[in-house]
Amino acid sequence: MLIDLSDVLTNEGRVEKAEAPLEMTVFDSGRGSFPILEKSPVSFEFANVKKGRARIRGSVKIVSAAVCDRCLTEVPVELKLEFDRLVAALDSGEDEEADDRSFMDGFQLDVETFVYDEILGNWPAKILCKEDCKGLCLKCGQNLNMRDCGCDTFVPDPRMAAIQDIFNRSKEV
C-alpha cells in the first residue's frame, strides 16, 4: 500500500496522522520464511521538518511463527515496533540526514517495504521457547525439555587427552 506524503513534504509545519492495513502475510529473510499470525494496522504520524523532509513516527504489532533455535519447537515471536525515522522525497536532492529511502517512491511511502525494514532491524538474533531451553540431545535428537533420553553425553576434557594416551599405551593386555 502506498501513502501519499506530498502535502506533508511540501508544506512546512504540516502534521498528518494515518492508519494503514498491513498486507504482509509472510516475513522472508535470510534466516527463513516466517508466517505472520497476527498483525495490527500500522499507525503513522507524519510531520514536516523542512521542505522535502518529514519525520515518520508510529507503531505496529506483529506476531510471527518461528522455531526455537535450540529445540526446534514452534514459538510465536511478538514484535511491538515503535519507529521514528526521518525521510526525504527522492527528488529533494539533499539526503545526508535522511534515513534509507528504499521505501520512498517520489512522494509515496510504501508501507510494506517500510514495515519490512522495521521487522528486519528488530528481529531477534536468537529465538528461544524459554530462557532455560535445554535443546536437543546431540546423539539421539530427543527434545530434552520434554524428557531426558539417557544417552551417554560424557565428553572428555581435551586437555587431558595426552594423559589418556599414556594410560592407554601402558595398559596390560
C-alpha positions in Angstrom: 0.0 0.0 0.0 1.2 3.5 -0.8 0.6 6.6 1.3 0.9 10.0 -0.5 3.1 12.3 1.5 3.1 15.2 -1.0 1.1 17.5 1.3 3.4 16.8 4.3 6.7 17.0 2.3 5.8 20.3 0.6 4.1 22.3 3.4 6.3 23.4 6.3 5.0 22.5 9.7 2.3 20.2 8.3 1.4 17.2 10.5 -0.9 14.3 9.4 -1.9 11.1 11.0 -2.8 8.0 9.1 -3.5 4.3 9.7 -2.8 1.7 7.0 -3.6 -2.0 6.9 -0.6 -4.3 6.7 -1.0 -6.7 3.8 2.2 -8.7 4.5 1.4 -12.4 5.4 4.9 -13.8 5.5 8.2 -12.3 6.6 11.0 -13.6 4.4 14.6 -13.1 5.4 18.0 -14.8 5.1 17.1 -16.8 8.2 13.9 -18.3 6.7 10.3 -17.7 5.9 8.1 -16.8 8.9 4.3 -16.7 8.6 2.6 -13.7 10.2 -0.1 -15.0 12.6 -1.4 -11.6 13.9 -1.0 -8.0 12.9 -2.4 -4.7 13.8 -2.9 -1.8 11.4 0.2 0.5 11.1 -0.4 3.8 12.7 1.6 6.8 11.4 2.2 10.4 12.3 3.9 12.4 9.5 5.4 15.8 10.4 7.2 18.2 8.1 10.6 19.2 9.4 11.6 21.3 6.4 10.7 21.4 2.7 11.1 17.9 1.2 11.7 16.2 4.6 9.4 14.5 7.1 9.6 12.7 10.4 7.7 9.5 10.5 6.6 8.2 13.9 4.3 5.3 14.6 3.8 1.7 15.7 2.7 -1.7 14.7 2.3 -5.0 16.4 3.1 -8.3 14.7 3.1 -11.9 15.9 5.0 -14.3 13.7 5.7 -18.0 13.9 9.3 -19.2 14.2 11.1 -22.2 15.7 13.3 -22.3 18.8 17.0 -22.2 17.9 17.8 -24.9 20.4 14.9 -27.4 20.4 13.1 -26.6 17.1 9.7 -26.2 18.8 7.4 -23.7 17.1 7.3 -20.4 19.0 5.3 -17.2 18.5 7.5 -14.1 18.1 5.8 -10.9 19.1 7.2 -7.7 17.9 5.9 -4.3 19.1 7.6 -1.9 16.7 7.9 1.7 17.5 9.6 3.8 14.8 10.9 7.3 14.4 12.5 8.0 11.1 13.5 11.0 9.0 12.7 10.7 5.3 13.2 12.8 2.2 11.4 12.8 -1.1 13.5 11.1 -3.8 13.7 14.3 -5.8 14.6 16.6 -2.9 18.3 16.4 -3.7 19.6 16.7 -0.1 19.6 13.4 1.7 22.6 13.4 4.1 20.4 13.5 7.2 17.6 11.2 5.9 17.4 7.5 6.7 17.5 4.9 3.9 14.9 5.8 1.3 14.3 2.4 -0.3 10.7 2.6 0.9 10.0 6.0 -0.8 8.8 6.3 -4.4 8.9 10.1 -5.0 6.3 11.4 -2.6 4.8 8.0 -1.9 5.6 5.9 1.2 5.5 2.1 0.5 4.0 0.8 3.8 5.0 -2.9 3.2 8.7 -2.1 2.5 8.8 0.3 5.4 7.4 -2.3 7.8 9.6 -5.0 6.3 12.7 -2.8 7.1 11.5 -2.3 10.7 10.9 -6.0 11.2 14.3 -6.8 9.7 16.1 -4.4 12.1 14.2 -5.6 15.1 14.1 -9.4 14.5 15.7 -11.2 17.5 19.2 -12.7 17.0 18.2 -15.8 18.9 14.7 -17.2 19.3 14.1 -19.4 22.3 11.0 -21.2 23.5 12.0 -20.4 27.1 15.1 -18.8 28.6 16.4 -22.1 30.0 15.7 -24.3 26.9 17.8 -27.5 27.1 17.7 -28.1 23.3 18.1 -31.5 21.6 20.3 -34.5 22.5 23.3 -34.5 20.3 23.2 -38.3 19.9 19.5 -39.2 19.5 17.8 -35.9 18.9 15.4 -36.1 21.8 13.9 -32.8 23.0 15.5 -32.5 26.4 12.8 -30.1 27.6 10.2 -33.0 27.4 12.3 -35.8 28.9 15.9 -37.0 29.5 16.9 -39.5 26.9 19.6 -41.3 29.0 22.3 -41.1 26.3 25.9 -41.0 27.4 26.8 -37.3 27.0 30.2 -37.6 28.6 32.7 -35.5 26.7 36.3 -35.9 27.9 38.4 -32.8 28.6 40.6 -32.3 25.5 43.4 -31.0 27.8 43.6 -34.5 29.4 44.0 -36.3 26.0 47.8 -36.6 26.3 47.5 -38.2 29.7 44.7 -40.6 28.5 47.0 -41.7 25.6 49.8 -42.5 28.2 47.3 -44.7 30.2 46.1 -46.4 27.0 49.6 -47.3 25.9 50.7 -48.7 29.3 47.7 -50.9 29.8 48.5 -54.6 30.2 46.9 -56.7 27.6 
